[in-house]
Every structure is written in C-alpha cells, then in structure tokens.
Amino acid sequence: MIDLCKFGNLFLTENSVLSEESKAEMRKHQGVTFIEEDNASTCYGLGWDNVAVVEPQFDLGEEVQMKGGNSFQFTSKLYVIPKYNAVLAISETHDCRIDVGESILHMFATAMLEEKGINIYTENKVVPQELIEKFDGTYLVPSRIMNTHFFGTNLTITNDTTTGEHNASQKDLKFNGSEFVADNGDKFFFREVGEDQYFFMSHRGRTSPFAMKAKNHAPLNEIWKARIGQRYLPIDLTEQDMVSHEMMNSLTFAELPGIEGVIVASFTALAGADIYGQFEGCCIPVDDNTATGFLQTPSNGSRDLLDPYFVNINGSEHCYVGSYLFRNVDTIPEYKGETFQSEPYNPGYNSVFKITAEIKDLPEVPAGRRLIVLNKDFSMVYDSQVKGEYKPVSEGIISFI
C-alpha cells in the first residue's frame, strides 16, 4: 500500500519520473461509447479505470483518478485526489466482504474531519461529537452483545461474541441529523429513558427500544470469578428436546468485555444455525449462587432473560438456567464403552461422558432413546434423531438420553 501511495503521489508532484505532459495525457478521457446514456465508458484513461470519479456522498473535486484491481483473493483500489493533495490505497481479501471504495473514502472523510476540520460529506450529516460521547458503547439484547462504531456520517453496529467472533448487524447507517437510516429505509436512534440508554429501531411503522446500553455493576466476588471460563453441559434433556440440538449444547460463563460486574452466559450452538450462531445472555449476581437478568426492553417481553442458579449435586457443581440443568464438565467421567444397556433411562439426569479416545462405532440406540455427540468445541456433530453420517470423534462428549 505504501508503494501504491508513492506511485499515486507522482501525479500530484513535480518529479523526474512522470512529465507534466504525460500526467495531463493520462488524465484525459480516453474511453468511447456509441450509447448515449453510457457515461462510464468515456471515463477510462490511459491505465486508469476512471479519470473523473464522482461519488455523491463526498466532495472530491475535479480530475480524481481511480484504478481498481481484483484477483481470486484480493480486491484493491487506488485514488488520486488533487483537490486535497491526497492519495488513497486499500486492499482486502474477499472474506472481508466490504466495498473497498466506499470504505476508504469514509476513512478519508473521517480523517479530514478529525485532523483538518474539513467536511467533505455532501449527502448526510456528520454525527455530533456530543452524541457519540453520550451513546457510544456496548448494547445488549437478550441473546447478543452489540457495540457501536461511529465514522463521520455513519454508524455500524456489530455483534461481538465472548469467543472473538464479529459481524455487522446494521452496517453503514447514515445520519440525517436526527436518525440513522439504513439502505432499506429502517431508522435507528438513541434515547435516554430514566437512568438507562437505549438504541431504538423503527421498522415498518413500529418503533421499539430493542437494545439497552450496558453499564457497570458491583464487582464480581471471588466465587463468581472462579466460575468464569468454566464449562457446563445440559444433563436433563429429553428424547424429543430439539432446542438442545440447535442452541444449548453447552454453557460457559464469561465477563462482559469492558463492563464491570456483568456475567455472560454463553451457549454453544449447532454450527451454521440460521437463528442463533451463539446465544449469549447477560446477568448480574444476586448472591453467591444466584444471578439475574436485568434488561428492561419491553418489546422483547423479557422472554430470554436468564437467571442462573447454582447447586451442589453429589459433590459436583450444577447450574439451573433456561429451564435446563447443567453439570460442570470437569466432573464428568471418561467414556469407557458404555451402552444404553448399561445406562438406564433417567429423564431428569442423563448419562454423559467425556470422549478422550476415538470412537469409531457408536452404541446402538434403542427405541425411545437418543444419542448425541459433541466435538471438542461442544458443537453438535451427531444426533440420532437427525439424519446424518457419524464421523469418528476423538475428543468431545457423548450423551445417553
């Protein structure tokens, strides 16, 4: 990227590499067309994809040159902007899934605004600093952790898991002076209600405060700190229970990043699940063994508020949460070839075992019973009630239900 910028700078400065005559020739419109409405083909220059770049969102000035590049792995763009004596270069791998042109121009506009006090935005309003300082932060819905990202006139909301996964749920919302508007017309805004702050959404005439800003609570005591990172497995599943197949394979407790005193109950899910890739609900301790959900978002109806309650059963720590009983994985015995004959049916307490060596063939599953296998990440890889081939697992969990 540095070399590209050095190359682009040759078009903005007198130098011994490119003469002024050569640069002037390269800035000329060299493309032709026979179609009256075609105003793109005529903008090709010598070696340039566009010698008269016009971006409606930005005031870039005249004679802006752009060169793009694409391969099986990368997408790149180079801009030369004489009005601001600027050269911009960007390259992405395809898995980033961004518009490289829009992204680099937004970054340039933000830098111009913050570093030089020059506003090059034309269509939308710059988000006031006071609004950013007041409402920027972490927001919560019953099943997700969200964070705000303000850039010039735009706002992006990301979903961020405690395991390091990130994706944009609302991308490049544009500020019109009072609301942030999505490409599909949905509108978003922030409001303070009492002592809490909310992120609102207006969709098809309905406006709801669907996310609440996280704030600090009392610090976790040593008992709760000891539970952070501990993993628990559901052990009271029934034969017909499909929720466990999709989104409650296991439970891990984490701290909410950047916020004191808030615990995240993080549930692993079926890989590639359409509804929940990972269900993460937040709560705060009430005492040493009980925590409670605290979100006040009326449109969610509190349907997913989690209230973990810890108990000791036969010397092992267990947790009741989300209508299930979870057992600390550290106390689960190793699998030694048990079968359904050796593990009688107990609807209130399943037989579960750690897989520490490869299981090539699974036990036969009798009528009325169910077998689930989780991999080392505790994601479901085999369920006897769902059609699919079993592939040998050498590390994970096997559950007799």
N, C-alpha and C positions, 0 to 999 in steps of 0.2 A: 504494500500500500504506500509506503514511503517513496519507493521508486516511481510509482504512478503519479504521486503528487509532484515529485520533482519534474517529471515529464510534462504534466499539465502546467506547471509554473513557467515553462519555456514560452507558453503562449501569452503570458502576462508580463514578461520582462524582456528587455533587450538582451540578446545573448549571441554568442558566436555559432550556435548550433542551428538555429532557425532564423532566417532573414525575415524582415517585416513583410516583404513581398510574398514569401512562402506562407506566412501566417495569414495574411489577407486572402490569399488564394484558398487556403483550407477553410476559411470562414464563409466562403461563398456557397450559395445554394447550387448544388451540382445535380440534384435529382430531377427527374422529369416524370410527367404523367399525362395520360390522354383523357383522364376522368375529371370533370370539373369539380366535383366535391372532394377530391383527394388532395388534402393539404399536408399530408405526411410525407409522401414520396419526394416532394420537392425540397424537403428539409435535409436530405442527405448531403454530406460534404465529402471532401476527399479524406477518406479514412475515418469519418465521423458519422454516427448514426443520426445525429440531429445537430444542426448549427443554429437553430433558433428555438431553443427549448422554451416552452410556455407551460407553467404549472399554475392553474387557477388559484391554488391555496397560498402561493408565495409570490412576492415581488422580487424577481430575479434580475430584472433589467434586460438589456438587449444583447444579442450575439452570444448567448450561452451555448456552449458546445457540450455534447454528451456522447460517450462511447460505451456501449454495453458489451458484455461477454458472457458466454454460457457454455457449460460442458455437462458431462454426466454427473459431476459432483458439485460444481460451483456456479453461482451467478454473481456477476460483478458489474459495477458502473463507475464511470469517471465523469465528473463535471468540471468545466472551467467557467467561472462566473466573473466576467470583467468588472461589473458594477461594484463588487465588493472585494475585488482583487483576491478571489478565493478559488481554491481547488479542492474538490471533494472526491474521495475514493472509498469504495466499500466492496466487500466480497463476502458471500455467505455460502455455507454448504446447504444443500437443498432441504435438509431436515429442519432448518430454521423456519422455513415457510413464511418468510417476510417479503414485503415489497421493498426491494433494496433502494429503489429510487425515492419512494416516499419516506423511508426510514432515515436515509442520510440527509435529506432535505429538512426533515423535522429536527434532527440533531443539529444541523447547521443553523436553523432558525432559532432554536433554543440557545445555542452558544452566542449568536449575535445579540439576542435579547439580554442574556445574563451578563455577558462580558463587555458589550459595547453600547447597550441600551438602545439598539436599533430593532424596530419591529418590522419584519418582512412578511408577516402574515397578512393576507388580504380578505379572506372569506370569514374567518372565525375570530373570536375574541381571545386574547391572552388570559389565562386563568390568573386571577389576582393572587398575589403572594399571601395576603391575609387569609384567603380561603384555603390555600394549601397548608399553611401553618396550623390552621384550626382543625382541618378534617383529614389530613394525610395520616395514614396509619394502617393498622390491622383491623379488619372487619370479620364478623363471624355470622354464619348461618348454622342451622342445627347439624349439618353434615360436612361443612367445609371451612377452611381458613382462607381468607382473601386479603390481598394487600393492594393499596392504591399506588399508582405511578403517574405523576403529572409531568407532561412535556409540553411547554409552550401553551398551545391552544387545546391540547389533547389530554385525555385521561384513559389509562388502561388499567383494568382490574385483573389481577392474576389469582389463580387458585394455587396455593402452595402447601404441600403436604409436609409432615414432620420427617418424612423419609427422603426429602430432597427433590420431589417431583414438582414441576411448574408448568402451568399452561394458562393462556389468556382466556378468561371467560367473557369479558367485554373488552374489545380492542379498539383503540383509537376513537373513543367517544369525543365528539367535537363540542367545545364550549361556545354557546351562543350569547353569553352574557348573563344567563340565569340558570341554564340547564346544560347537561351534556347529552348530545344527540348521537344515536347510533345510525349506521347506514340504513337500517330497516325502519327508522322513524321512532323507535323506542327512545324514551327520555329518562334521564337519571339526574338526581340532585341530592345534596346533603342538607340535613336539618338537625338542629339540636332540640331535643324534647326533654325537659327537666334536666337531669344530670347526665343524660345519655345522648349519644350522637348516632345518627342513622344514615344509611345510604338507601335512597328511595329509587324505585323503578316505576315508570308509567308505561303500561303495555296494553294496547287496545282499549284505552279508556279507563283502565283500572290502575290506580296508584297504590303502591304498598311499600312499607318500610321493611324490606326483606333482609337487610343485614345491619347488625349493630356493632359499633366500634368497641374493640376490646380495651380494657383499662386495667391498671394494676390492682391487685388484691393483696391480702395478707400473705407474707412469705410462707412457703411450704415448710412444715416441720421435718424433722429427720425421718419420721415414719413414712411420710409421703415421698420424700426424696429417695428413700430406699426402693420404692415401687417404680420409679422412673426407669424405663428400659426393660422392665420385667414383662414377660410374655405369658398370656393365659389362653387356654383352649376351651371351647364350649364342650360340656360333657353331659348335658341333659337334652340332647337332640332326639327327635322322634323320627320314625321311618318316613313320614310324609313332610318333614320340615324342609322347605325349599329355600328359606331365607339363608340358612347356613351354607347352602351350596353356592350362593351368589355373593354374599357381602359380610358374613360374620364368621369367617374361617378361624380367625384368632384375634386376640386383643393385646395391644401393647400400650402402656402409658408413657406419655412424653410431656415435657413442659412446652407451653406455648412460646415460641421464639420472640424475644424482645418484650414480653409481658410477664410481670411477676405474679406468682400465686395462682396461675391458671393451668389446669391439667387437661391434656388432650387424650381422649380415649380413641385410639387409632385401630380400626378394624381392617384386616386384610380382606381382599375380595377376589372373586373369580377374575383371572387375567382377561382383559378385554371386555369386561362387563359394560353394558351400554348405559346403565343408570349410575352406578357408583364405581369409579375406579378404586377409590379408597374412601371409606366412611370415617370421618374424624369429627367427633363432637367434643365440646369443651365443658368443663365443670370446675367447681371450686370446693375445697374441703369444708366440711361442717364440723367434723371431729376426726379422730384418728382413723376411723374405719368407714366413714360415710362422706360422699361428695354429692353436690347437687348442680344441676344445670341452672344457668342464670340468665339466659337470653330472654328479652322481652320484645319479641317480634310478633305482633298479633296475627299477621297474615299467615304465619307458619303454624299457628294453632298449638304451639309447643309440642307437636306430635313426636318430635325426635329428641326431646330433652333427655339427657342421660343422668341417672342418679346411681353411681356405683356404690355398692355396699359390700364390704369385705368381711368374711367369716373364716373361722378355722374349722376344717372338717378332717378328722382323723390325722391331725398334726400337719395338714397342708393348707396353705392359704388359698381361699377361693374368693371369687367375686361375682355377686349377682348384679347384672346390668343388662338393660334392654330385654328383659324378660327371660334371660338365659343365665345359667350357672357356668362360670369359667374357672378352670383349675390352673394354678401356676405350673408352667411347663417343666420347671426344674424338678418337680416332684413326680413327674410321670415316668413309669418304669420302661425299660427297654423291651422291644418286641423279641420274643423267643419262639416264634412259630405258633402262637395262639390261634385258635379257630373259633367259629361260632359255637361249636360243641363245648369248648372249654369256657366260653364267655356267655353265660345265660343272659337272657333279655332283662334289662333293668331300665325302664323308660325315664327314670329320674337320675340315673348316673351311668353313662356309657363307659365301656371299657376302652381305654385309649393307651397307645404305646408309642414310644419313640422308635423310629427306624434308624438303626445305626449300621446296618449292612444291607446289601442289595437284596430286595425281594423280587424274584423273577416271576413267581406264580402266586396269585392271591388265593386266600381261602375261599371255598365255595360258599355262596350266600344263599341261605335257605329262605323260603317264602316268609314274608312278614319282617324280614331283617334288611339291613342296609350296611354297606361298607364304603367308607370314604378314605381316600389317601391324599395327604397334603405333601407338597415338596418342602425343601429346606427353607423356603421363604414363606411357608404356611399358606400358599395359594393352592386351591383345589386342583388336583390333576386327574383324579379318578373318583367317580361316584357311581355306584352300582345301579342307581335309578336312572342314570342318564347314559344314552348310548355313546360309546366311545371306547377306543382301544386303550388298554393299560400298557404303559411303558415303564419298565423296571425303575424303581426308585431306591436309592441307597441311603438317603438322608431325608427325614421328614417325620410324618405322623400317620398312623393307621388307627382308624376309629371303627369299633364294632357297635352298631346302633340297632 
